[in-house]
Amino acid sequence: MKTLHRNWNELLNDCIQITLVCGTIGIALKFIAFFDQRVYFPTFPNLLDSAFLIISVTYLAWKARKHTRRK
């Protein structure tokens, strides 16, 4: 059987990237569900969503930038 990851760090990195991408898509779909409605968004969940999106974009951009520099 062919191995997909050479070590545990590569596996962890892939799991983190999958979690961040799926979470970002989930947050986007949550906001789409509220179109054409007046909805009150509480501060605390909004704060967590915003923090998650900032961390997600920063991490994914850093990883993409890191891979383009090597070539």
Secondary structure, DSSP 4 states (H G I P E B T S, - for coil): ---S-SSHHHHHHHHHHHHHHHHHHHHHHHHHTTTTS-----HHHHHHHHHHHHHHHHHHHHHHHHHHHH-
